[in-house]
């Protein structure tokens, strides 16, 4: 939701019968994570855990602001409930704005350091962010230098608290004309950025939508190892649009259109032995306008269908 807003600004009572837990092929190691903000569901940490238990999700996106102020006894109770229900934490979005001026970035680093202690206490081990594929004033090399330097500082802080850091390349061709200079928009280019950062806890965020828009295949995914992947987003592309017309902020739940080869994508994750979180991030207006119960059910069903592939 943050990227969609950024782009646009700049150009339980639960009704019904509870659904069953995920029953998937035991050979897969990754965990299906519930990311409420990405499907238009507004919830606090307690409600999010209840939703995950009720619908059978296996991981939840950490609520950093609430974890930071939780009383120790409340934290212990919360984490114990997660453990009892076999629910783990997925990846948390990076709270630092590294794309703006130096002062904003430095302020974010201070806040990140303060936050990381509570995240470590809660057992949060993954954090991620996205890379804007263009810039209005920095050339590719200038942008690479600035971003690798700033992201290295972020990664260094996270590493001290045992947190892995994932970077997501953004693939839609429609974004590449947004600003004067292009930047990272493919897995190969993202590898160059990760190499420039040169921190052992830095890896990749894979998104089936961006993988499709970047015109990549299963062979590209298989160049990675499990340890390289921090988190994964499963989405489908909008039907009726070719690969060059897809919009970053308009996607479908996995399997809703059948445009993307999700079977190939998911089986690549299984082949790699990926054991991290997999979540839906469709940025879909229809889904966002549903009531919470319907949105959760739709997301559960779509994720089950995709992982069953």
C-alpha positions as CSV (number, residue, x, y, z in Angstrom):
1,X,0.0,0.0,0.0
2,X,2.9,2.3,0.7
3,X,4.4,2.0,-2.8
4,X,1.0,2.5,-4.4
5,X,0.4,5.7,-2.4
6,X,3.9,6.9,-3.2
7,X,3.5,6.4,-6.9
8,X,0.1,8.0,-7.1
9,X,1.1,11.0,-5.0
10,X,4.1,11.6,-7.2
11,X,2.9,11.4,-11.0
12,X,-13.5,-10.9,15.5
13,X,-16.7,-11.3,15.4
14,X,-16.4,-13.5,12.3
15,X,-19.6,-14.7,10.7
16,X,-20.1,-18.0,9.0
17,X,-18.4,-21.4,9.3
18,X,-14.7,-21.4,10.0
19,X,-12.6,-22.6,7.1
20,X,-10.2,-25.5,7.5
21,X,-6.5,-25.2,8.1
22,X,-4.1,-25.3,5.2
23,X,-3.5,-28.9,4.2
24,X,-0.7,-28.8,1.7
25,X,1.9,-31.1,0.4
26,X,4.2,-31.8,3.3
27,X,7.3,-31.4,1.0
28,X,6.8,-27.7,0.9
29,X,8.6,-25.8,3.7
30,X,7.4,-22.2,3.1
31,X,4.6,-20.8,5.3
32,X,1.5,-19.0,4.1
33,X,1.5,-15.5,5.7
34,X,-1.4,-13.1,6.4
35,X,-0.6,-9.5,5.4
36,X,-3.8,-7.6,6.3
37,X,-2.8,-4.2,4.9
38,X,-2.3,-5.6,1.4
39,X,-5.8,-6.9,1.2
40,X,-7.6,-3.9,2.8
41,X,-8.1,-5.5,6.3
42,X,-7.6,-3.1,9.2
43,X,-6.6,-4.9,12.4
44,X,-4.5,-4.7,15.5
45,X,-1.9,-7.3,16.6
46,X,-4.4,-9.3,18.7
47,X,-7.1,-9.3,16.0
48,X,-4.5,-10.3,13.3
49,X,-3.5,-13.3,15.3
50,X,-7.1,-14.3,15.8
51,X,-7.8,-14.0,12.1
52,X,-4.7,-16.2,11.3
53,X,-5.8,-18.8,13.8
54,X,-9.4,-18.8,12.5
55,X,-8.6,-19.0,8.8
56,X,-5.6,-21.3,9.2
57,X,-2.7,-19.0,8.1
58,X,0.7,-20.1,9.2
59,X,2.4,-16.7,9.7
60,X,1.5,-13.1,10.3
61,X,3.1,-9.8,9.4
62,X,4.6,-8.3,12.6
63,X,2.9,-5.2,14.0
64,X,6.1,-3.3,15.0
65,X,4.4,-0.3,16.7
66,X,2.4,-2.6,19.0
67,X,5.3,-4.9,19.7
68,X,7.4,-2.0,20.7
69,X,5.1,-1.0,23.5
70,X,3.8,-4.4,24.7
71,X,4.2,-5.1,28.3
72,X,6.6,-8.1,28.9
73,X,3.8,-10.3,30.3
74,X,1.5,-9.4,27.4
75,X,4.3,-10.1,24.9
76,X,4.9,-13.5,26.5
77,X,1.2,-14.4,26.3
78,X,1.1,-13.3,22.7
79,X,4.1,-15.2,21.6
80,X,3.0,-18.3,23.6
81,X,-0.3,-18.3,21.7
82,X,1.6,-18.0,18.4
83,X,3.7,-21.0,19.3
84,X,0.8,-23.1,20.5
85,X,-1.0,-22.4,17.2
86,X,2.2,-23.0,15.2
87,X,2.2,-19.5,13.8
88,X,5.4,-17.6,13.1
89,X,6.2,-14.0,12.0
90,X,6.5,-13.1,8.4
91,X,8.5,-10.2,7.0
92,X,8.0,-6.6,8.4
93,X,8.1,-3.6,6.0
94,X,11.1,-1.3,6.5
95,X,10.1,1.8,8.4
96,X,13.0,3.9,7.1
97,X,12.5,6.3,4.2
98,X,15.9,5.9,2.4
99,X,14.7,7.5,-0.8
100,X,14.5,11.2,0.4
101,X,17.0,13.7,1.8
102,X,19.8,12.8,4.1
103,X,18.2,14.2,7.2
104,X,15.1,12.2,6.8
105,X,17.2,9.1,6.2
106,X,19.3,9.7,9.4
107,X,16.3,10.2,11.5
108,X,14.9,6.9,10.2
109,X,18.1,5.1,11.1
110,X,17.8,6.3,14.7
111,X,14.2,5.2,15.0
112,X,15.1,1.8,13.4
113,X,17.8,1.2,16.0
114,X,15.3,2.0,18.8
115,X,12.7,-0.4,17.3
116,X,15.0,-3.3,16.7
117,X,15.4,-4.3,20.3
118,X,11.7,-5.0,20.7
119,X,11.6,-6.8,17.4
120,X,14.5,-9.1,18.5
121,X,12.6,-9.8,21.8
122,X,9.5,-10.8,19.8
123,X,11.5,-13.1,17.5
124,X,11.1,-11.0,14.3
125,X,13.8,-12.2,11.9
126,X,12.8,-10.7,8.5
127,X,12.4,-7.2,7.2
128,X,11.9,-6.0,3.6
129,X,11.5,-3.0,1.3
130,X,11.1,-2.2,-2.4
131,X,13.3,-0.5,-4.9
132,X,11.9,2.3,-7.1
133,X,12.9,1.4,-10.7
134,X,13.5,5.1,-11.7
135,X,14.8,8.4,-10.5
136,X,14.2,11.9,-11.7
137,X,17.7,13.3,-11.0
138,X,20.1,10.4,-10.3
139,X,21.6,8.4,-13.1
140,X,21.8,4.6,-12.7
141,X,25.3,4.7,-11.3
142,X,24.6,7.6,-9.0
143,X,21.5,6.0,-7.7
144,X,23.3,2.7,-7.2
145,X,25.9,4.4,-5.1
146,X,23.4,6.3,-2.9
147,X,21.1,3.3,-2.4
148,X,23.8,0.7,-1.8
149,X,25.4,3.0,0.8
150,X,22.2,3.7,2.6
151,X,20.8,0.2,2.4
152,X,24.2,-1.1,3.7
153,X,23.8,1.1,6.9
154,X,20.3,-0.3,7.3
155,X,21.4,-3.9,6.8
156,X,24.2,-3.4,9.3
157,X,21.8,-2.3,12.0
158,X,19.4,-5.1,11.3
159,X,22.2,-7.6,11.3
160,X,23.2,-6.7,14.8
161,X,19.7,-7.8,15.9
162,X,19.6,-11.0,13.9
163,X,17.2,-9.6,11.3
164,X,17.6,-10.5,7.6
165,X,16.8,-7.8,5.0
166,X,15.1,-8.3,1.7
167,X,15.0,-6.1,-1.4
168,X,12.2,-6.2,-4.0
169,X,12.7,-5.2,-7.6
170,X,9.7,-3.6,-9.2
171,X,9.1,-4.9,-12.8
172,X,6.2,-3.2,-14.6
173,X,7.3,-1.5,-17.9
174,X,4.8,1.3,-17.3
175,X,6.9,2.5,-14.4
176,X,10.1,2.7,-16.3
177,X,8.9,5.8,-18.1
178,X,7.9,7.5,-14.9
179,X,11.1,9.4,-14.3
180,X,14.1,10.5,-16.4
181,X,16.6,7.7,-15.3
182,X,15.9,4.0,-15.0
183,X,17.1,1.9,-12.1
184,X,16.8,-1.7,-10.8
185,X,13.8,-3.5,-12.3
186,X,14.9,-7.1,-12.6
187,X,16.4,-9.9,-10.5
188,X,19.7,-9.6,-12.3
189,X,20.0,-5.9,-11.5
190,X,18.8,-6.5,-8.0
191,X,21.7,-9.0,-7.6
192,X,24.0,-6.2,-8.5
193,X,22.6,-4.0,-5.8
194,X,22.8,-6.8,-3.2
195,X,26.4,-7.4,-4.2
196,X,27.2,-3.6,-3.9
197,X,25.6,-3.6,-0.4
198,X,27.9,-6.5,0.6
199,X,26.2,-7.5,3.8
200,X,25.6,-11.2,4.6
201,X,22.0,-10.7,5.9
202,X,20.7,-9.0,2.6
203,X,18.7,-11.0,0.1
204,X,15.7,-10.8,-2.2
205,X,11.9,-10.3,-2.1
206,X,10.4,-12.3,-4.9
207,X,7.0,-11.2,-6.3
208,X,5.4,-13.3,-9.0
209,X,3.9,-10.1,-10.5
210,X,7.3,-8.4,-10.8
211,X,8.9,-11.7,-12.0
212,X,6.3,-11.8,-14.8
213,X,6.6,-8.1,-15.7
214,X,10.4,-8.4,-15.8
215,X,10.0,-11.2,-18.4
216,X,11.8,-13.7,-16.2
217,X,11.3,-17.5,-16.1
218,X,11.7,-20.4,-13.7
219,X,15.4,-20.6,-14.7
220,X,16.0,-17.2,-13.2
221,X,14.5,-18.2,-9.9
222,X,16.6,-21.3,-9.8
223,X,19.8,-19.2,-9.7
224,X,19.0,-18.5,-6.1
225,X,19.3,-20.5,-2.9
226,X,16.9,-20.7,0.0
227,X,19.1,-18.4,2.0
228,X,18.9,-15.7,-0.6
229,X,15.1,-15.3,-0.3
230,X,13.7,-13.2,2.5
231,X,10.0,-13.2,1.6
232,X,7.7,-13.9,-1.3
233,X,4.6,-12.3,-2.7
234,X,2.1,-14.3,-4.7
235,X,0.0,-12.2,-7.1
236,X,-1.6,-12.5,-10.6
237,X,-1.6,-10.0,-13.4
238,X,-4.7,-8.3,-14.8
239,X,-6.2,-10.1,-17.8
240,X,-6.8,-8.1,-21.0
241,X,-3.4,-6.3,-20.6
242,X,-0.2,-7.4,-22.2
243,X,3.0,-7.6,-20.2
244,X,3.9,-4.0,-21.2
245,X,0.7,-2.5,-20.0
246,X,0.5,-3.9,-16.4
247,X,0.2,-1.4,-13.6
248,X,2.1,-1.8,-10.3
249,X,-0.9,-0.8,-8.2
250,X,-3.4,-3.0,-10.0
251,X,-3.0,-6.7,-9.6
252,X,-5.1,-9.8,-8.9
253,X,-5.0,-12.5,-6.1
254,X,-3.0,-15.5,-7.2
255,X,-4.9,-17.6,-9.7
256,X,-7.7,-15.1,-10.3
257,X,-6.7,-14.4,-13.9
258,X,-4.3,-17.2,-14.8
259,X,-2.0,-14.8,-16.6
260,X,1.1,-15.7,-14.6
261,X,2.7,-19.1,-14.5
262,X,2.2,-19.6,-10.8
263,X,2.7,-23.3,-11.0
264,X,6.2,-22.8,-12.3
265,X,6.8,-20.1,-9.7
266,X,5.6,-22.0,-6.7
267,X,7.3,-25.2,-7.7
268,X,10.6,-23.3,-8.1
269,X,10.2,-22.3,-4.4
270,X,9.7,-25.9,-3.5
271,X,12.7,-27.0,-5.5
272,X,14.8,-24.4,-3.7
273,X,13.6,-25.6,-0.3
274,X,12.4,-22.1,0.5
275,X,11.3,-22.1,4.1
276,X,10.2,-18.4,4.6
277,X,6.8,-16.6,4.4
278,X,4.6,-16.4,1.3
279,X,1.9,-13.8,1.2
280,X,-0.6,-12.1,-1.1
281,X,-0.1,-8.5,-2.1
282,X,-2.6,-7.8,-4.8
283,X,-3.3,-4.1,-4.5
284,X,-6.8,-4.8,-5.7
285,X,-9.6,-2.3,-5.4
286,X,-12.4,-4.8,-5.4
287,X,-10.7,-6.8,-2.6
288,X,-10.0,-3.7,-0.6
289,X,-13.6,-2.7,-0.7
290,X,-14.9,-6.0,0.7
291,X,-15.7,-6.4,4.3
292,X,-12.9,-8.0,6.3
293,X,-14.4,-11.4,6.5
294,X,-15.0,-11.7,2.8
295,X,-11.5,-10.4,2.0
296,X,-9.9,-12.9,4.4
297,X,-11.9,-15.8,2.9
298,X,-11.0,-14.7,-0.7
299,X,-7.4,-14.4,0.2
300,X,-7.3,-17.8,2.0
301,X,-8.9,-19.6,-0.9
302,X,-6.6,-17.9,-3.5
303,X,-3.5,-18.8,-1.5
304,X,-4.7,-22.4,-1.0
305,X,-5.3,-22.8,-4.7
306,X,-1.9,-21.3,-5.6
307,X,0.1,-23.4,-3.1
308,X,-1.8,-26.5,-4.1
309,X,-0.2,-26.1,-7.6
